[in-house]
Each structure stands twice: as C-alpha cells, then as structure tokens.
Amino acid sequence: MRVSFEGDRQWDDASSFIAGLGEQAQQTFWGDLGCEVVRADGQKAVISLKAEQRHLNLLGIVHGGVLMSLIDNAMGLAVMLAYRDQKTVTANMNTHFLENTKKGTLYCEGSIMHRIGRTITLQASVTNEEGRLIAWGSGAYRIVTRTG
C-alpha cells in the first residue's frame, strides 16, 4: 500500500493508523476490489483502483457498482481518518455516472463537506488516467458508536 499524508501535526501518527486499517481491509471487500490509498489528510482521502477485466460489465466498461464502491470507500476512509475514535456507517449515497471508462487506473477523492450531530456529509469524484471525470457522488455517514 502506497500512502502519503498531508496536513498538520495531528496527522503525524496517521501513517500507522492507516497501515493497520490497510492490513484489516485486505481481508474485506476493499481488498477484493483492489483499492489502494494514494494520499489522505484530515478532510479528504484519495484512493486508486487498477480496473481490470473483472471490474468490467458485459459492455466492456467499468461496472457502475465498482464506481459506487470507489466513491463509498474514499468517503468512508476520509470519515475514518477524521473521526478515528468513532465508528461510522454509510447512511445514504447518491451517485452520478457521467462518462464510461475501460481498463486502466481510476482515482477517487472523497472529502468531508459538513457535520451536524452524528451525521457527516461528504462528496467524492472518480477520474480516469486521463483526468476525465467519470462519476461523482455524495453521501451521509452516521456515527453509530463512540469508543474512547
């Protein structure tokens, strides 16, 4: 997993935190999908996926479910990094498919927009290797427990 962190001093220990998440995630859908962390800070996370034959639909383009999963994973990672002492789940997600893409590396940047109470709102965008916007989405994440 290749990771770089940007931001202030509070994220100095984020590298070890995300390394632990990365190990656990390889045994989950994240690992099956093939997601990798590119960079992250206190408000956003960028992940990548090398789209292969297994990620395509019968039309030969990346399946919409793969794009939605990238969006959910990037936003979810941003929330986990921003609120490390709390557990969150996706409460709602909207996705807009703008263009199709085939095999190659996809990038997804998820960022926090707003928080009120136990609800955190995020947005994310997926681009291909050429930098073309493929899809974008928004989501609400709900804090379900506090640990600490």
N, C-alpha and C positions, 0 to 999 in steps of 0.2 A: 504494500500500500504506500503510495507516494503522497505525502501530506506537507503542506506549508501553512503556517498560521500568520495572520496579520493582526495588528491591534495593540492594545495597551498591555500593561503588566499583568492584569488579571488572567490573561490567556497564556502566560508562560508555562503553566502546567497542563495546558490543553492537549499537548502532544501525547503525553502518557495516558490521559483520559481517552482520547480518540483511538489510541493504539489498542487499549483494552476493548473498546467498542468494536473495533475492526476485527479482532480475533473472534469475538462472540458472533458478529454479523456474518462471518464466512459460513457459519453453520445454518444460516437462515435464508430467507428468500433473497435478501441483499446479495449474498454470495452466489446463489443460483443464478441470479440475474446478471451478475458480473460487474456490479458497481464498484467504483474506486473514488476515494476522496482526493480532490485536486488541491483545494485550499479552504480555509474556514477562519472565521473570526467571531466576535460576539454577536453579530447580527445576521451573518449570512454564511452559506456553505456552497461550495461548487463541487459537484461530483461528475464523473465521466463514466461512459459505458462504450465498449467497443462492440458495435452492433454487428452480429454475425448472422448466418443463415437461421439459427434457432430463434432469433428475435424478429424474423420477418413473418408476414401473413402470406396468404396464397397469391396475393398480387405482387409479391416480391418487394414490399416496402415494410419499414419497421411498424410492427403492430401497435395500435393505439394503446393497448394495455401496458406495453413496455414504456411508452412515453409517459403515461399516467403514473406508473411506478417510479420512474425517474423523478418526476415532479414531487411525488409524495416523499420519496427518500431524501431529496435535497432539503425540502422544507422540514421534514422530521429531524434531520441532522442539525439544522440551524436551531431548532427548538431545544434539542437535547444539549447542545453546547451552551445555549443562553440560559437554560434553566436546569443545570446539571443535578440539582438536589430535588427535582420534582419529576414525576412520571407523567407523560402526556400521551394522548391518543388522537388520531385524526377524527374530527367530528363531522367535517364537511369538506368536500373538494370539488372544484369546478375546473374543467379543462377545455381549452380551445385549441383545436387542431388547425394549423394554418397552412402547412405545406407537408408533403410527404418526403421521405428520405429513404435511402437504401443503406447498404452496409457501410461501415465507417465509424469513426468516433463521434459520439454525441456528448455534449456538455450541458449540465443543468445547474443553474444558480438559483438557490432559494434564499429568500430574505424575509426577515421579520418586519411587518408594517405597523402592528398595533397590538397592545394588550390591554384588556379590561377584565378585572377579576381573574377568573380561571380560564378565560378564553384568549388565545393568541392567534392573530391573523397574519398570514404570510402570503407571499407571491413567489412564483418561480417561472423561469423560461428555459426552454430547451433549444439549443442551436446545434447545427452540424459542423463538420470540419471546416466548411467554407464560411462559417459565421452566420448562415442563414437561420432566421427564426422559424423553428418547426412547430412549436407548441408553447403555450403559456397557460398558467393556471393560478388559482388562489385556493387557499384552504384555511379552515379554522381548526385549531388544535385545542384540546381541552385538558387542563391539568386535573388528573384523577387522584393522585396521592401526593403526599409530601413525605419526604424521607429525611429528616435532618433538622 
